[in-house]
Amino acid sequence: MTRPRIAYQGEPGANSHLVCKENYPESEAVPCASFEDVFAVVESGEVDLAMIPIDNSIAGRVADIHHFLPQSGLHIIAEHFLRIRFHLMGVPGATLDTITTAHSHVHALGQCRKIIRRLGLRPIISGDTAGAAREVAEAADPTQAAISPPLAAEIYGLEILAEDIEDEDHNTTRFVVLSRDFIKAPAGNGPVVTSFIFNVRNLPAALYKALGGFATNGVNMTKLESYMVDGSFSGATQFLAEVDGHPDDIGVKRALEELAFFSTDVKMLGVYPADPSRS
């Protein structure tokens, strides 16, 4: 029997790889060089699912994802939250006294400023946190260290020099699972998130009128983000929104009906179980 396949962006050992292993252990995790490649292999049917980071509690939204998602034709079928942990690691024999440089993705370097400053390390930007670990392993230089997820040390044979070095202990990334198929979570079976995209005309109070139904029907909106359409400052504006509840719930149903009345287009991205970490 063929194993299901789930794609992620990054090299083996990245946080996206880790969240795939934790939540889809029966699936083959397939690394991709870019987010564009991840979307492409799912759309083509080469893999079954994609694991994509969409928001981080420190860095905010992952901009590339919000660029690709509206036009992809893929659907969100699940969400998972991952507490981000970074370890400082080096080749066997390296110590905190021998290392002089810290290699990692620019965001990881920015999230571990305190230890970099305390140890007097020179930050070196790499394209990926796990890729930084691979580069340090290949260099076999005890003066180089990587700031990477713990899984990367295991994969590339590095030794942990310091654990959990991130500046903030609430550093969490929200991932969504994408599928070609619209797999709708059942109603009445626990908390559900509904994600959708809509366009409004560039008119006074258009957004206020479009969203009024969520307030009057007591629906909690947890996300609202805007996009320019076709790079135009004067045309219609597109929004990505998420609400608590199922489209079959009477309040959500009425709010979506009102939204459709005041919008030019409403596209459902997903109706999926809320991750327990939301609460």
VOTISE-915248 format. One record per residue (C-alpha): residue in three letters; x, y, z. Coordinates in steps of 0.5 Angstrom, whole numbers, padded with zeros to 4 digits, always signed. Each point is the difference from the previous one (the first is absolute). Layout:
ALAXYZ;...
END
This chain:
MET+0000+0000+0000;THR+0003+0007-0002;ARG+0001+0005+0006;PRO-0003+0006-0001;ARG+0004+0006-0001;ILE+0000+0007+0003;ALA+0005+0006-0002;TYR+0003+0005+0004;GLN+0005+0006-0002;GLY+0007-0001+0003;GLU+0005-0005+0001;PRO+0000-0006+0004;GLY+0000+0002+0007;ALA-0004+0006+0000;ASN-0006+0002+0004;SER-0005-0002-0006;HIS+0003-0006+0000;LEU-0001-0001+0007;VAL-0007+0001+0000;CYS-0001-0004-0005;LYS+0003-0006+0004;GLU-0004+0002+0006;ASN-0007+0000-0003;TYR+0001-0005-0007;PRO+0005-0005+0003;GLU-0003-0005-0005;SER+0002+0005-0006;GLU+0006+0001-0004;ALA+0002+0007+0001;VAL+0003+0003-0007;PRO+0004+0006+0001;CYS+0000+0006-0005;ALA+0004+0006-0002;SER-0005+0005+0000;PHE-0007+0001+0002;GLU-0002+0001-0007;ASP+0003-0007-0001;VAL-0004-0003+0006;PHE-0007+0003-0003;ALA+0002-0003-0007;VAL+0001-0007+0002;VAL-0006+0000+0003;GLU-0004+0003-0005;SER+0003-0005-0005;GLY-0002-0006+0004;GLU+0007-0002+0001;VAL-0001+0000+0008;ASP-0006+0000+0004;LEU+0000+0006+0005;ALA+0005+0006+0002;MET+0002+0002+0006;ILE+0000+0008+0000;PRO+0002+0005+0006;ILE-0005+0005-0001;ASP+0001+0005+0007;ASN+0005+0000+0005;SER-0001+0003+0007;ILE+0006+0005-0001;ALA+0001+0001-0007;GLY-0007+0000-0002;ARG-0003-0002-0007;VAL+0005-0004-0005;ALA-0001+0005-0005;ASP+0002-0005-0006;ILE-0006-0005+0002;HIS-0005+0006+0000;HIS+0002+0001-0007;PHE-0001-0007-0003;LEU-0006-0002+0004;PRO-0005+0004-0003;GLN+0001-0002-0007;SER+0003-0008+0001;GLY-0007-0003+0000;LEU+0002-0004+0006;HIS-0004-0001+0006;ILE+0002+0000+0008;ILE-0002-0006+0003;ALA+0003+0000+0007;GLU+0005+0005+0004;HIS+0005-0002+0005;PHE+0004+0005+0005;LEU+0008-0002+0001;ARG+0003+0003+0006;ILE+0007+0003-0003;ARG+0006-0003+0003;PHE+0007+0002-0002;HIS+0007-0003+0002;LEU+0007+0002-0001;MET+0004-0006-0003;GLY+0007-0001-0003;VAL+0004-0006-0003;PRO+0003-0005+0005;GLY+0005+0003+0004;ALA-0003+0007+0000;THR-0001+0004+0006;LEU-0003+0007+0002;ASP+0007+0002+0001;THR+0002-0002-0007;ILE-0006+0003-0004;THR+0001+0007-0003;THR-0006+0000-0005;ALA-0008-0002+0000;HIS-0003-0002-0006;SER-0007+0000-0001;HIS-0006+0003-0004;VAL-0001+0007+0001;HIS-0006-0001+0004;ALA+0003-0005+0005;LEU+0006+0005+0001;GLY-0005+0005+0002;GLN-0003-0004+0005;CYS+0006-0002+0003;ARG+0004+0007+0001;LYS+0001-0001+0007;ILE+0005-0006+0000;ILE+0003+0002-0006;ARG+0002+0007+0003;ARG+0002-0004+0007;LEU+0004-0004-0004;GLY+0003+0005-0005;LEU-0002-0004-0006;ARG+0000+0003-0007;PRO-0007-0002-0003;ILE+0000-0003-0007;ILE-0006+0000-0004;SER-0002-0007-0003;GLY-0006-0001-0004;ASP-0003-0005+0004;THR+0001-0002+0008;ALA+0001-0008-0002;GLY+0004+0002-0006;ALA+0005+0004+0005;ALA+0001-0006+0004;ARG+0002-0004-0006;GLU+0005+0005-0002;VAL+0003+0000+0006;ALA+0001-0007+0000;GLU+0003+0000-0007;ALA+0005+0005+0002;ALA+0002-0004+0006;ASP+0003+0006+0003;PRO-0001+0001+0008;THR+0000+0007-0001;GLN-0007+0000-0003;ALA-0007-0001+0003;ALA-0007-0001-0002;ILE-0006+0003+0003;SER-0005-0006-0002;PRO-0006-0004+0002;PRO+0002-0006+0005;LEU-0001-0005-0006;ALA+0005+0003-0004;ALA+0006-0002+0005;GLU-0003-0007-0001;ILE+0000+0000-0007;TYR+0007+0003-0002;GLY+0004-0003+0006;LEU+0001+0007+0004;GLU+0001+0000+0007;ILE-0005+0005+0005;LEU+0004+0005+0003;ALA-0006+0004+0003;GLU-0007-0002+0000;ASP-0007+0005-0001;ILE+0004+0006-0001;GLU-0006+0004-0003;ASP-0001+0007+0003;GLU-0007-0001+0001;ASP-0003-0006+0003;HIS-0007+0001-0003;ASN+0003-0001-0007;THR-0005-0004-0004;THR-0002-0001-0007;ARG-0007-0002-0003;PHE+0001-0005-0006;VAL-0006-0002-0005;VAL-0001-0006-0004;LEU-0002+0001-0007;SER-0003-0005-0005;ARG-0003+0000-0007;ASP-0007-0002+0003;PHE-0004+0004+0004;ILE-0001-0005+0006;LYS-0005+0004+0005;ALA+0000-0002+0007;PRO-0007-0002+0003;ALA-0004+0005+0004;GLY-0002-0002+0007;ASN+0007-0004+0001;GLY+0004+0005+0004;PRO+0003+0007-0001;VAL+0001+0002-0008;VAL+0003+0005-0003;THR-0003+0003-0007;SER+0005+0004-0005;PHE-0002+0004-0006;ILE+0002+0005-0005;PHE-0005+0006-0002;ASN+0001+0006-0004;VAL-0004+0006+0001;ARG-0001+0006-0005;ASN+0005+0006+0002;LEU-0006+0004+0003;PRO-0001+0004+0006;ALA-0002-0005+0006;ALA+0000-0006-0005;LEU+0004-0004+0005;TYR-0004+0003+0006;LYS-0006-0003-0003;ALA+0003-0006-0003;LEU+0002-0002+0008;GLY-0006+0003+0003;GLY-0004-0007+0000;PHE+0006-0004+0004;ALA-0001+0006+0006;THR-0008-0001+0000;ASN+0000-0007+0000;GLY+0005-0001+0005;VAL+0006-0003-0004;ASN+0007+0001+0002;MET+0005+0002-0005;THR+0007-0002+0001;LYS+0003+0002-0006;LEU-0001+0005-0005;GLU+0006+0002-0005;SER+0000+0004-0006;TYR+0003+0000-0007;MET+0000+0004-0006;VAL-0003-0003-0006;ASP+0005+0000-0006;GLY+0004+0005+0003;SER-0005+0006-0001;PHE-0001+0005+0006;SER-0007+0002-0003;GLY-0003-0006-0002;ALA-0004-0006+0005;THR+0004-0002+0006;GLN+0000-0007+0002;PHE+0000-0003+0007;LEU+0002-0007+0003;ALA-0004-0001+0006;GLU-0001-0005+0006;VAL-0006-0001+0004;ASP-0002-0005+0006;GLY-0005-0005-0002;HIS-0003-0004-0005;PRO-0004+0003-0007;ASP-0006-0005+0003;ASP+0000+0004+0006;ILE-0006+0005+0000;GLY+0004+0006+0002;VAL+0006-0001-0005;LYS-0005-0002-0006;ARG-0004+0006+0001;ALA+0007+0004+0000;LEU+0002-0003-0006;GLU-0006+0002-0004;GLU+0000+0007+0002;LEU+0008+0000-0002;ALA-0002-0003-0007;PHE-0005+0006+0000;PHE+0005+0005+0001;SER+0006-0003-0004;THR+0001-0001-0007;ASP+0003-0007+0001;VAL+0001-0005+0006;LYS+0004-0006+0000;MET+0000-0006+0005;LEU+0008-0002+0002;GLY-0002-0005+0005;VAL-0004-0002+0006;TYR+0004-0004+0005;PRO+0001-0002+0007;ALA+0003+0005+0004;ASP+0006-0002+0003;PRO+0000-0001+0008;SER+0006+0005+0001;ARG-0005+0005-0002;SER-0003+0000+0007;
END
